[in-house]
Amino acid sequence: MNPLAPFTSGATDHRKRMRERLRSGRTLWVPGAYDVLSARLIAEAGFDAVVVTGFGVSASMLGLPDTELYTMTENLSVVRAVCSAIDVPVMADCDTGYGNAINVMRTVREFEAAGASSVTFEDQVSPKKCPAVSDATPLLSLEEAAGKIRAAVEARRDPALVIIARTDARTPEESIRRARAYVEAGADVVKPISKCFDSFEGLVRFREATGRPIAISLLGPLQRNLCSSQIEQLGGICTFPLLPLLTAAAALRKNLSVLRSTLSPTEVPLTPMPEMEFKRFIGFEEIEALEPRFMPSPL
């Protein structure tokens, strides 16, 4: 495969594929990418889609926590690069939309143009904090948060783009109240945070109360309390937002620690991918095959 050739399926096809999966009632299983390399490995593993996580972008690009320290354009640059590198739907984590409802409209246009299949907006006050690691997450008023979802729906040019509304409310009652308002505003999918609903029964209640497919992040209590068959019964979207990032961090920390003490790459505890295998994966052979077709032979 020519790694520089355009894909046969474009952004609209990916969005339609994602919508068809949501309509089917079968769960969309989606690990979190933090850069293009991790996205390519997720696609190679055969997953249905990739989500570019804000947590991962902040950690990998800035080495900083997920507190909306990166800008919209920095996040966009990663999403755009991922969309151009893989042939599966790409979900974009658009945080709070990087401002008010008018900012949200521009955010939708930019991420849609980049090729994203879905955009997710949350109802925290900006700058947000990842609720997986922080309990200090104040929310917008319901009216302002719903206005952002209406703005997102109006801004999209491709009706197949999936709008996901996340509520960071901490009680089931408030989460349902807000999710219903976001559905009324036009959200295609609603998402509660994992700290709010920690059981299968609670998530079924949330889905039935909102009447839309739901998205969950398999973190914390949900990771311990749900099995894959229950998640399949829920349908919608299940993401593993941090597993690839934390796997890479653990592997690097372990090998680099041993390397620092031994200064011997043959003694690291986790066997690295062989260099030639990585070169094949990343596309060196295809590039070298292209060169004679377009470049003169060296003198």
C-alpha positions as CSV (number, residue, x, y, z in Angstrom):
1,M,0.0,0.0,0.0
2,N,1.2,3.5,-0.9
3,P,1.3,5.3,2.5
4,L,1.0,8.7,0.7
5,A,-2.0,7.7,-1.5
6,P,-5.5,9.0,-0.6
7,F,-7.9,6.5,1.0
8,T,-10.7,5.1,-1.1
9,S,-13.1,5.9,1.7
10,G,-13.3,9.6,2.7
11,A,-14.6,11.5,5.8
12,T,-18.2,11.2,4.8
13,D,-18.0,7.5,4.3
14,H,-16.3,7.1,7.7
15,R,-19.1,9.2,9.3
16,K,-21.8,7.1,7.7
17,R,-20.1,3.9,8.8
18,M,-20.0,5.2,12.3
19,R,-23.7,6.2,12.2
20,E,-24.7,2.8,10.7
21,R,-22.9,1.1,13.6
22,L,-24.7,3.2,16.1
23,R,-28.0,2.4,14.5
24,S,-27.3,-1.3,14.5
25,G,-27.2,-1.4,18.3
26,R,-23.7,-3.1,18.3
27,T,-21.1,-1.5,20.5
28,L,-18.4,0.6,18.8
29,W,-15.1,-0.3,20.6
30,V,-12.6,2.5,20.5
31,P,-9.2,2.8,22.1
32,G,-7.7,6.3,22.7
33,A,-4.8,7.6,20.5
34,Y,-2.4,10.3,21.6
35,D,-0.5,10.7,18.3
36,V,-0.4,9.3,14.8
37,L,1.7,6.3,15.7
38,S,-0.6,5.1,18.4
39,A,-3.6,5.7,16.1
40,R,-2.0,3.5,13.4
41,L,-1.3,0.7,15.9
42,I,-5.0,0.9,17.0
43,A,-6.2,0.6,13.4
44,E,-3.8,-2.2,12.7
45,A,-5.2,-4.1,15.7
46,G,-8.6,-4.1,13.9
47,F,-10.6,-1.7,16.1
48,D,-13.7,0.0,14.8
49,A,-12.6,3.5,15.3
50,V,-10.0,5.7,17.1
51,V,-10.6,8.5,19.6
52,V,-7.9,11.2,19.8
53,T,-8.0,12.0,23.6
54,G,-7.4,15.4,25.0
55,F,-5.7,13.7,28.0
56,G,-3.3,12.0,25.6
57,V,-2.7,15.0,23.5
58,S,-1.9,17.1,26.5
59,A,0.4,14.5,28.0
60,S,2.3,13.6,24.7
61,M,2.5,17.1,23.2
62,L,3.0,19.2,26.2
63,G,3.9,16.8,29.0
64,L,1.2,18.5,31.0
65,P,-2.1,17.4,32.7
66,D,-5.5,17.5,30.9
67,T,-6.6,21.0,32.1
68,E,-7.1,22.5,28.6
69,L,-3.6,24.0,28.5
70,Y,-3.2,23.0,24.9
71,T,-5.0,25.1,22.3
72,M,-7.7,24.2,19.8
73,T,-5.2,24.4,16.9
74,E,-2.8,22.1,18.7
75,N,-5.5,19.5,19.3
76,L,-6.7,20.0,15.7
77,S,-3.2,19.4,14.3
78,V,-3.1,15.9,15.9
79,V,-6.7,15.0,14.8
80,R,-5.9,16.2,11.2
81,A,-2.7,14.1,11.1
82,V,-4.5,11.0,12.4
83,C,-7.4,11.4,10.0
84,S,-4.9,11.5,7.1
85,A,-3.0,8.4,8.3
86,I,-5.8,5.8,9.0
87,D,-8.8,4.5,7.2
88,V,-11.2,4.2,10.1
89,P,-13.5,6.8,11.8
90,V,-11.7,9.2,14.0
91,M,-13.5,10.7,17.0
92,A,-12.3,14.1,18.2
93,D,-12.3,15.2,21.8
94,C,-13.2,18.9,21.5
95,D,-13.2,19.6,25.3
96,T,-15.4,22.7,26.0
97,G,-15.3,23.9,22.5
98,Y,-12.5,26.4,23.4
99,G,-14.8,29.3,24.3
100,N,-18.5,30.1,24.0
101,A,-21.1,28.9,21.6
102,I,-19.7,30.9,18.7
103,N,-16.2,29.4,19.4
104,V,-17.9,26.0,19.3
105,M,-19.2,26.7,15.8
106,R,-15.7,27.4,14.5
107,T,-14.4,24.3,16.4
108,V,-17.0,22.1,14.6
109,R,-16.1,23.5,11.2
110,E,-12.4,23.0,11.7
111,F,-12.6,19.5,13.1
112,E,-15.1,18.5,10.4
113,A,-12.8,19.9,7.7
114,A,-9.9,17.9,9.3
115,G,-11.9,14.7,8.7
116,A,-13.2,13.8,12.1
117,S,-16.2,11.5,12.2
118,S,-17.5,12.8,15.6
119,V,-16.9,15.7,17.9
120,T,-17.5,15.6,21.6
121,F,-18.3,18.7,23.7
122,E,-18.5,18.7,27.5
123,D,-20.4,21.0,29.8
124,Q,-17.6,22.1,32.2
125,V,-16.6,25.7,32.7
126,S,-13.5,26.5,30.7
127,P,-10.7,25.8,31.3
128,K,-11.8,22.2,32.0
129,K,-10.2,19.5,34.1
130,C,-10.3,15.8,33.4
131,P,-12.9,14.4,35.7
132,A,-11.0,11.1,35.9
133,V,-8.4,12.8,38.1
134,S,-10.1,15.9,39.5
135,D,-13.2,16.5,41.6
136,A,-13.1,20.3,41.0
137,T,-15.1,20.4,37.8
138,P,-17.7,23.3,37.9
139,L,-20.4,23.1,35.2
140,L,-21.9,25.7,32.9
141,S,-25.5,26.6,33.4
142,L,-27.8,24.2,31.6
143,E,-29.0,26.9,29.2
144,E,-25.4,27.8,28.1
145,A,-24.4,24.2,27.8
146,A,-27.4,23.4,25.7
147,G,-26.8,26.5,23.5
148,K,-23.3,25.1,22.7
149,I,-24.8,21.9,21.5
150,R,-27.4,23.7,19.3
151,A,-24.5,25.8,17.9
152,A,-22.5,22.6,17.1
153,V,-25.5,21.1,15.3
154,E,-26.1,24.2,13.3
155,A,-22.4,24.6,12.4
156,R,-21.8,21.2,10.8
157,R,-21.9,21.1,7.1
158,D,-22.0,17.3,6.8
159,P,-25.2,16.0,8.4
160,A,-23.4,12.7,8.9
161,L,-21.0,14.2,11.5
162,V,-21.8,12.8,14.9
163,I,-22.3,15.3,17.7
164,I,-21.6,13.8,21.1
165,A,-22.7,15.8,24.2
166,R,-20.9,14.9,27.5
167,T,-22.2,15.9,30.8
168,D,-19.8,16.0,33.8
169,A,-22.7,16.2,36.3
170,R,-21.9,14.1,39.4
171,T,-25.4,12.8,40.3
172,P,-27.5,10.5,38.1
173,E,-30.5,12.8,38.3
174,E,-28.6,15.9,37.1
175,S,-26.8,13.9,34.5
176,I,-30.0,12.6,33.1
177,R,-31.6,16.1,33.2
178,R,-28.7,17.6,31.3
179,A,-28.4,14.8,28.8
180,R,-32.1,15.2,27.9
181,A,-31.6,18.9,27.3
182,Y,-28.6,18.1,25.0
183,V,-30.7,15.5,23.1
184,E,-33.4,18.2,22.7
185,A,-30.7,20.5,21.4
186,G,-29.7,18.0,18.7
187,A,-27.0,15.7,20.2
188,D,-26.7,12.4,18.4
189,V,-25.0,10.6,21.3
190,V,-24.9,11.5,25.0
191,K,-22.1,10.6,27.4
192,P,-22.0,10.6,31.3
193,I,-18.7,10.6,33.1
194,S,-17.6,7.3,34.6
195,K,-17.7,8.7,38.2
196,C,-21.5,9.3,37.9
197,F,-22.8,5.9,36.7
198,D,-20.7,3.0,38.0
199,S,-23.0,0.1,37.2
200,F,-24.7,-1.6,34.2
201,E,-28.1,-0.9,35.7
202,G,-27.3,2.8,36.1
203,L,-26.2,3.0,32.5
204,V,-29.3,1.3,31.2
205,R,-31.4,3.8,33.2
206,F,-29.4,6.7,31.6
207,R,-29.8,5.3,28.1
208,E,-33.5,4.7,28.5
209,A,-34.1,8.1,30.0
210,T,-32.3,9.9,27.2
211,G,-33.5,7.9,24.2
212,R,-30.1,8.2,22.4
213,P,-27.1,5.9,22.0
214,I,-24.7,6.5,24.9
215,A,-20.9,6.7,25.0
216,I,-18.9,5.5,28.0
217,S,-15.2,5.6,28.9
218,L,-14.1,2.4,30.5
219,L,-12.3,3.9,33.5
220,G,-12.4,3.6,37.3
221,P,-15.4,1.8,38.7
222,L,-16.8,1.0,35.3
223,Q,-13.7,-0.8,34.4
224,R,-14.1,-3.0,37.4
225,N,-17.9,-3.4,37.4
226,L,-18.7,-4.0,33.7
227,C,-18.0,-7.0,31.5
228,S,-17.8,-6.9,27.7
229,S,-21.2,-8.7,27.3
230,Q,-22.9,-6.0,29.4
231,I,-21.3,-3.3,27.3
232,E,-22.5,-5.1,24.2
233,Q,-26.0,-5.0,25.5
234,L,-25.7,-1.2,26.0
235,G,-24.6,-0.6,22.4
236,G,-23.4,2.9,21.6
237,I,-19.7,3.6,22.1
238,C,-17.2,2.3,24.6
239,T,-13.8,4.0,24.6
240,F,-10.5,2.9,26.3
241,P,-9.2,6.5,26.4
242,L,-6.0,6.0,28.5
243,L,-4.9,2.3,28.0
244,P,-2.6,3.0,25.0
245,L,-1.0,6.0,26.6
246,L,-0.5,4.3,30.0
247,T,0.8,1.2,28.3
248,A,3.4,3.2,26.4
249,A,4.4,5.2,29.5
250,A,4.8,2.0,31.7
251,A,6.9,0.3,29.0
252,L,9.1,3.3,28.4
253,R,9.6,3.9,32.1
254,K,10.6,0.2,32.7
255,N,13.0,-0.1,29.8
256,L,14.6,3.3,30.3
257,S,15.2,2.7,34.0
258,V,17.0,-0.6,33.2
259,L,18.9,1.0,30.3
260,R,20.1,3.8,32.6
261,S,21.5,1.3,35.1
262,T,23.0,-1.2,32.6
263,L,23.7,0.9,29.5
264,S,22.9,-2.3,27.6
265,P,19.9,-2.4,25.2
266,T,20.0,-6.2,25.2
267,E,19.1,-6.3,29.0
268,V,15.9,-4.3,28.9
269,P,12.9,-6.3,30.4
270,L,10.4,-5.6,27.6
271,T,11.5,-6.7,24.1
272,P,11.3,-3.7,21.7
273,M,9.8,-4.2,18.3
274,P,12.5,-5.3,15.9
275,E,13.9,-2.4,13.9
276,M,13.1,-4.0,10.5
277,E,9.6,-4.8,11.6
278,F,9.0,-1.2,12.6
279,K,10.4,0.0,9.3
280,R,8.0,-2.2,7.4
281,F,5.1,-1.0,9.6
282,I,6.0,2.7,9.2
283,G,6.2,2.4,5.4
284,F,9.9,2.5,4.4
285,E,9.5,-0.2,1.8
286,E,6.6,1.6,0.1
287,I,8.5,4.9,0.0
288,E,11.5,3.2,-1.5
289,A,9.3,1.6,-4.2
290,L,7.9,5.0,-5.1
291,E,11.2,6.7,-5.6
292,P,12.2,5.1,-8.9
293,R,8.9,6.0,-10.4
294,F,9.2,9.8,-9.8
295,M,12.8,10.6,-9.1
296,P,15.9,10.5,-11.4
297,S,18.6,8.0,-10.6
298,P,21.6,9.6,-8.8
299,L,24.5,10.5,-11.0
